[in-house]
């Protein structure tokens, strides 16, 4: 997971990740290509939510009980309440002129196919945080 995060941020030319907190053994048995897509979408969306130069992305990866947890948070625009229920629906895009609306729908599908869950919290004008939980018995 650590290698995938480093790869994604490098490919996106993102230098604004101020906190990359990886605790302990961060191994999960996932389809590398598909999970790369998950991280790509979540990190790219976080970066595209930036309003100004002071915005930041924070990524935390840790183990909690029998789950590998990946938290990707930003201090960007946030998500309006009226969009929150539609966020993972295919074809829905909010606040982006060039978005297809399939990124987060695919992310949810991939995470659930790995037996995991994805949730988020967001406050307009303050940012968004995604929490991915993947079962891990190691």
N, C-alpha and C positions, 0 to 999 in steps of 0.2 A: 504494500500500500504506500509506504514511504517513497519507494522508487517511482510509483505511478504519479504521486503528487508532484514530485520534483520534475518529472517528465512533462506533465501537463502545464505547470507554471512556466517551464522553459519554452515549450511550444507556443504558448500564448503570449510570451514576452512580458510576463507579469512579474514586477519587482516589488509590488506593494504588499506582499504578504509579510506582515510585521511579526506575526506569531505563528510558528509551526511547532506545536507541542506534541511530541510523540513519546508516549510513556510505555515502557516495557516491550514485550514481544508483540509485534503488530502483524501477525500472520493470519490470513484468512484464506480459505479455499474458495476462490472465485474464478470465474472465467475472466482472464486477464484483459482480453480485448473489450468485452462488454463492460467490465468494471472501469476500465480506462474511460469509456464513454460516460459513465456515471460521474466520475470526477471531473472530466472535461466540461460537462454541462453545468454542474454545480459551481465550479470555480469560475467559469466564463460568465455565468449569470451574475455571480457576485461582483465580478470586475465591471461588468456592464451596468451595474446599478449605481456606480459612483457618480456623485454630483460634483465633487471638488477634489482638489489635490490632497486633502487631509483624510479622505476615506481610506479604510483599511480592510484587509481580509485576515481572518484568523482561522487556522485549521488546527483542530485537536484530534488526535487519534489515540485511543486507549481501549483497554479491555475492561469490561464491567460484567461480572458474573460470567455467563457463558456467551457473551456477545462482544464483538469488535465494534466499537463506536467510532464513527467519523462525524465530527461537527465542523461545518463550514459556515462561518459567520462573516457578515460584512456590515459596515457602517454606512451603507448607501441609502438609496431612496426609500426602501421599504415597499411593502405591498399594501395597496388599498383594501379595506375590508370587503368591498364588493367583489374583488377578484379572488379572494382567498379560497372560496369553495370551488372555483373553476381551475385552480392552478395546475392540477395534474391531468386535466382533460385534453385529449389530442386536438390539435388545431386551434388552441387558445393561446394567444400571446398578448402580453400586457406591457406597455411602455417601451416596446422596441419596434422600430420600423422594418428591420430586416429579419425578425424572428419568424420561424415557421410554426411554432406552437406545438412541436412534437418532442422537444428536448426533455422537458420534465415528465411528460407522459411515458417516454421511453425509460427514463431514469427509474420511475416508480415500478415499471414492468420488470426491469432488470433486477432491482433490489428485491422485489417480491419473489422472483424466480430463484433467487439465492436463499429463500426462506427468511428474508429480512423485512424490515419496515423502514419507512421514511416519513418523517414529520417535519414541521417547520413552525417557527413563530416569527412574527414580523410586526413592526410598528412603523407606520408611515413617517418618513423623515428621519428615522433612527437606524433602520437596517433590518436585516433578515438573517435568520439562523436555521440551517437545515441539519437534521439529526438522522444519520443512517445507522441502523443496527443490523449487523450480520451475525447469525449464529456461528459460534466458534468453540469447538470442544477441545482445542489444543491447550 
